[in-house]
Amino acid sequence: MVKKVIMIIAVVFVTIGALCIYGVYRFFNPFGNEVNKELSDSYYYTRDNKGIIYSPMGNWFELGKDEMQVDMSSFQVLGRDYAKDKNHAYFKSRAINNDIDLASFRVQLGYTPMDKNHVYILNDNYYHIGQEDKKALKILEGADANTFTQISFDFAKDKNFVYQNYIKRDSLDVASFQEINSRFCKDNNGVYYYSYGDPLRKIEEANINEIVSLTNYYIRDNRNVYFYVGYKDTGRFDQVVSIPFKDPESIAFFEDVELIKIDANVYYRGEVIDNADVATFEEVKHGYTKDKNYVFFLGKIMEGADAKTFKYNSRTYTFSDKNHTYEMGKILKK
């Protein structure tokens, strides 16, 4: 009975404390509503609706805030960190100091600024707190503003070129270029793997006409599954691997993107998990898997681990079976 009363009192105090903290937060919160919550979570009206405040993601307590001097009647949000009024365009809280065409100034997909004359690249993400004489934007040389389209975060194109992270990729065919998923793209000349800031890697054996996206990380054609492997046991691997398949319906995925089932095998980082029983194979967590016979860590059998009792304890964040507790695939010594 005493323990129950103590628990109730503790819950009451915690609740009161949380309400007090929330009340203090609300009291000092300088914001009114978001100006346009569909386009940005960083531009807010003041509490009296007479001004505009920029605060990254609304996190004024940790990331700060800037009250902006804008024309309220014409102010509009263009993207997460872009806005304009009748007098200026803004990046975050600061007026853009380039010679731009304000009337046509817009932002594609929330992060590519452009006007009727040019496509621009942001010079410095910290322009809003930078030096006064520093320009906010630079022109993306050669880009055609009339036909420029931002396809995704990584790719854009105009009538002349495909751009990867604002770098021209002369070898790509504009008319046939397509993103397959967040790791692969193609044109009439090939299938390519890409990662941010790196050149495209052509997958020579891929059948362009049969490419299908499986997940954000995997594709296949009519012969092979393709995916990128960054590391193996020996260290850095950094290659796209291919695994042949017989039945496309047999291909299955797990929460761990480095695991894949193809036909009668399970693979980890592109290598077969030896002795895995596909029918009973399951993912545990954090690199641990098991089947009816074995427990595996990063695709390797954990000798001596008991598959029937092996489990993850979410309260203690530990892995154990009836005999031992394990850390990084090894028995944790007491």
N, C-alpha and C positions, 0 to 999 in steps of 0.2 A: 504494500500500500504506500509506504514512504517513497519507494523508488518511483512509483507512478506519479505521485504528487510532484516530486522533484523534476521528472521529465516534463510534466505539464507546465511547471513554472519556467523551465528552461526554454520550452517552445514559445511561451508568451514573451519572454525577454528577447529572444531572437527576433520574433515578429515585430515587436515594438522597435527594436534597434534598426531593423530593415526599413520600417516605415519612417523612422526619423531620418535615416540616411537619404531615402528617397525624397522626403520633404525638403531637406536641405538642398539636394540636387535641384529640385524643381524651383526652389526659391531663388537660387543663383543662376539658373539656366537662362541665358540671354535671348533664347530663340522664340520666335513665333513658329508658323508653319513653314515647311519647305516650299520654295518658290515653284519648283517643278520636280516632284519626287520621281517621276518616270525617267527623267534625264539626268538628275544629279541628287546625291545625298549630301551635298556640301554647301549649297546656297540656301540661306534662310532669311525670312523676314525678321526684323526686330520684333520684340514683344508688342510694340505699339503700331506695327505695320507701316512705319514711316521710313524705314531704312533696310539695307541689305547687309547680312553678315556672311562671310565665307568662313567655313570651318570644315577641315577635312573629315568626311564621313560623319559630321556632326559631333565629333569627339573633342569638344572645346576644352574639356577638363585636362586631357593629356596632350592634344595636338594644337591647341590654341585656336584663336579666332581673329578675324580682321573685319572691322566695320568698313564698308566700302562707300565711296562717294559716287553715287550713280544718279541717273535720271530715272526716277521711279516709274514715271508714266510709260517709258519705252523699254525698260529693262526686261531682258529675256534670257533664259538659260539655253545654251546651245549644246552642252555636253557636261560630263561630270565636273570638269575643271575649266569650262569655257562659258562665257556669257557676253552680251553686248547690250548697249543702249544706243540712243541716237547720236551720242558723242564719241563713244569708244567701244572697242572690243576688249575683253578681259581674259587673261589667263589666271586662274585662281582669283586672287583679290586685286591684282595689279593690271592697269591698263596696258594693252599691247602697244609697244612703241615703234612698230614697223609702219611703213607707208603701205597700208592695205586699202582695198575698196570696202568700206564699211557696209554699204548697202547690200552687197552680195556675200559678205563674209559669213561662212557657215562651217560646221564641223561634221565630217562624215563618221558614222558609227561612234561618235562621242569623243574621238581622239585625233582625227586628221583635219587640221584647219586648212581652209582654202577660200579663195574668192574667185571672181570671174577671170582673173589674170594668172593666178599662180596656185600651186599646191605648196604647203609649207610644212616644215619639220620643226618641232620644238627644240630650241637650242639648249635649254637647261630646265629640268623639272623644278628647280629651285629659283626660277626667275622671279617669282613673287616676293622673295626675300633677298634678291641678289643686288648687284651694283646698279646704280641708276642709269649708267650709260650702256648697259648690256642690252642687246636686242633680244626680244622674246623669240622670234622666229627666223628661220632661214628658208630660202626658196629651194624646193626640190627641183633641181635643174633638169630641164628637158621634159618634165611632166606636162601633159596637156590637160589644162584645167577643165575644158569643156567635156572631155570624155573620161576623166579620171574617176575610178570607182574603187572604194575601199571594200574589198571582199570580206576580209576578216582581220583579226589583229595582225596576222603575219603577211598577208598578201593583198596587193592592189593591182589594178591594171588600167591603162588608157589605150588609145587606139594604136599605140606604137610598142609599148613594153609591158611586161609583167614586173612588178616590184616585190621583192621579199624584204620586209622590214625596211622599206624605203630605199633599197639597193636594186638597181636595174639588173635583171637577169636576161641578158641578151639572147641566151640560148633557148629560152622558152618561147613557144608559139602562143601568141596572144589569143587567137581565135579559139583554140582548142584547150586552153589551160583550164584545169579544174582542181579544186581541193577535194581530196578523197575523204580525209578526216583530219584530226589535229596533228598528225605525224606524216601523212603521205599526200602527194599530189601527182598530177599527170598532165601530159599534153600528147599531141600526136606522135611525139618522138620518144617518149619514155615514161616510166613510173619512177618517182623520186621519194626518198626519205628526207625530211627536214627537221631541224631544231633551231630554236631562236639564235640568230646571229651567225649561224654556220652555213656554208655553201650547201646546195642540194647534192644528194648522192643518188646517182642513177642505179636502179636495180636492173641489171642487164637481162636477167632471165625472165623477168615478169612479162606476162602476156597482157598488153595494154587493153585489148578489147574485152577481157574477161575479169577485170579488176572489180572486186566488191569490198566495201568497208565492213569489217566485222565488229570492231569497237573503235574507240578513239586511238587505240594503239596497234591494232592488227588489221591487215588486209589479206585478201587471198585472190588468186586467179583460178583457173581451172585445174592447176597442178599443185600449187604450193601455198602455204600460209607464210606471210612475211611479217617480221616485227624486229624492233631494235633491241639489242642487248648491250647495256653499258658496262657491266662488270660480270666476271666469272671468278672462280676460285683463285685463279692466278693473278687477279687484279683487273685493271682496265682492259676492256674488250672492244667496245665502241664500234660495233658492226651491225648491219642488218643481216639477220639470218633467215633462211627459208627451210620449211619442213614440208615434205610431200604428204599428201593425204589421199585417201581413197574415197571416203564418204564425207561430203561436206556437212551432213547432218550430225556427224560424230564430234564436230568441233565444239568445245565448251570452254567457258571461262570461269575464273574465280575472282574473289575480291582482290587478291594479290595479282596485279597485272602481269607479273613475271611467270605466273602459272598458266598453263593451257593444256587441255586434253584434246588429242587428235587420234582418231581411230582407236587403237587398243593401248595407247600409251599416254602417260602424263609427263609433261616437260616442265622443267624449271630453268629459266634463263637459256632456253634453247636446247637443253640436254635432257635426255630421257631419265626419269627417276627410276632407277633400277629396282626391280622386285615390287613395284607398286601395283596393288590390286585395283584396277580402274573402277570396278563395280562398287567398291566400298570406300574409295579414296575420298577424303574430305579435308577441308581447310580448318585449322584450329584458330590460329592468330599469329601475327608477327613472325612469319617465316616458318611456323610449325604446321605440319600436316600429318595425317595418319590414315591408315587403312585397317583392315581387320587383323593384320599381322605385325605391322611396324609403325613406329613413329619416325617422322623425318624432320630434319631441320635444314632449311635452305637446299632441299632436294636430296639430302644425304641421310641414310639410316642412322638413327640414334641407338647404338648398341645397348641392349639391356633395358630399354624403356618399355613399359607395359602399355600396349596400344589400347587395351580394354578400359584401363582406368586413367589414362592420360587425359588431362583437362587443363583449362585455363581458369584461374581464380580471379575474377574481376575486382574483388575487394582488396586482395593483396598484390594484384598484378604479377602473379607468379604462375609458373607451369609446373605441374607435378603429376606423378602417378602414385600407385600404392606404396612405392618404395622410396622415391626420391623427389627432390625439387630440382628444377633445371634452370640454368641461365645460359643463354647463347648456345643452346644445344648440348651443354655439358652438365654433369651432375654438380650441383651446388654443395660444396663441402660445408659441413656444420662446424 
